Amino acid sequence: MSDLPATLTYFSSLQNVGHVLNRCALPVVEAHQLNDPFLPDKNTHMPFSVKELFDGSVKTIAHAILGKSPPRGQPNHPLQKAIMRWRMENRFNDESEIKEALQGLLPAMVEKSFNEAKESHQDWVNFISSKRLACLYEKFQTLDMWESLGLNHKGAAIKFRCAEDSIFQHCKPAVYKRIPATTVNEKEYVEYMIGSRPEIEVNPEASLLTQNYAKRQQKEWRLVVDNNEHAEQWLDFVPSLIQSVYLGIYVSEKVVEQLKSHLSKLNPQAHLYQAKCTDNEYSIEFVKLNETFELQEESSGDSETVTE
């Protein structure tokens, strides 16, 4: 397990943050409820068809036969043997000739490989259907996070202390990649079928943790639990884990006073901050709104300034 950071921050609407504070519990949702179109979920279809797998196989085999360098694969694999033999014989001139030659041999192999891929795809769907998750972040101060996660400065955020014996023990860091996750990969199944790779690694959790590389500065973590562990899909936490609550710029004074009163009863040591625009630059700072005991780990001073 990766070492947990000292704190993680949960962003949501003002209403939902109010529910979290009232219940002292975090909501966990299904993957499709994250509204991330690049994240596969239980409704995701097979990413390729039998025909696409066949066409991809023909192109890969043609490249292996006609390419300048010999293919690197398992030498005893039947298709690898055939490819090497055809290369030595200079039997084909182009891809169309290769495709015609493979018409009798390849369809059965493609069908078998496609069925294996379909089974792996269903395993992924079963896995994601059995999981619930919540997104939290090491960072919380940046302007772009409050524009997106903070609902254009109308939302709120809760910073939690990440005790190892709390719900945060289920958190795992996002894996930032330049290519979106997929349930099964056509290229991998082509390479496996023709003997260019020894096996296919099936790791649904790795896909579940995949995030856009462009968002790497947010340092996202995902809290992942089984759907049958908690009947109401809320994960309880003790109020002492609340380190700070942050409010967007557009949160009204009335709501601020209500939260200040509620937080003083819930956890008198927790800070309450509200964002405001910094003078003369596109940045925000957080001004402390309540008095707390001195047993805090929050940064010194009454405000936190962030420069974009």
PEZIMO-V105499 format. One line per field, one symbol per residue. phi: phi as a letter, one per 30 degrees, with the letter a starting at -180 (. if undefined). psi: psi as a letter, one per 30 degrees, with the letter a starting at -180 (. if undefined). burial: + if it has 24 or more other ideal C-beta (glycine too) atoms within 12 Angstrom, else -. A space follows every 10 residues. Layout:
phi: ???
psi: ???
burial: ???
This chain:
phi: .dddddbbcc cadedddddd dddhacdcbd edddhcdcce bdcddedacd dddddddddd dddddcddcd dcaddcdedd dddddddddh dccadddddd ddedcdeddd eddddddddd dddddddddc cbbbcbbdcb cddddddcdd hhiccbbbcc dcddccdddd dbddcdbdcd dbdbceeddd dddcidbdac dcbeddddcd bdedcdddhd bbdbbddcdb ecibcdbded ddcabccdec dddddeddde ddddddaddd dbbbdbdddi adabbccdcb cbddcccddd jcbbcbcd
psi: kkkklelkkk kaleeeeeee eefhkkkkll efffhjffjk afgklkflle eeeeeeeeee eeeeeflekk ljajfgkeee eeeeeeeefh elfleeeeee ffefeeeeee eeeeeeeeee eeeeeeeffg lllkklkelf fkeeefedeg hhgfalkkkk kikfgafffg kkkkjklfkl llekkeeeee eeeggfkelk kjieeeeffk lkffgfffik kkjklkfgfj eghkjklkff fjelkkkleg kleeeeeeee eeefeejffk lklkklkkkg lilllkkkfl kllghlglll lglkkkk.
burial: ---++-++++ ++-+-++--+ +--+++++++ +--+-+--++ ++-+-+++-+ --++-+++++ ++++++---- +-+-----++ -+++-++--- -+-----++- ++---+--++ --++--++-+ +--++-++-- ++++++++++ ++++++--++ +-++++++++ ++---+++-+ +++++----- ++++++++++ ++++++---+ -+-++-++++ +---+--+++ +++++----- --+-+-+-+- +++++++++- +---++-+++ -+++-++-++ ++++++---- ---+++-+++ -+---+-+-- ---+-+--
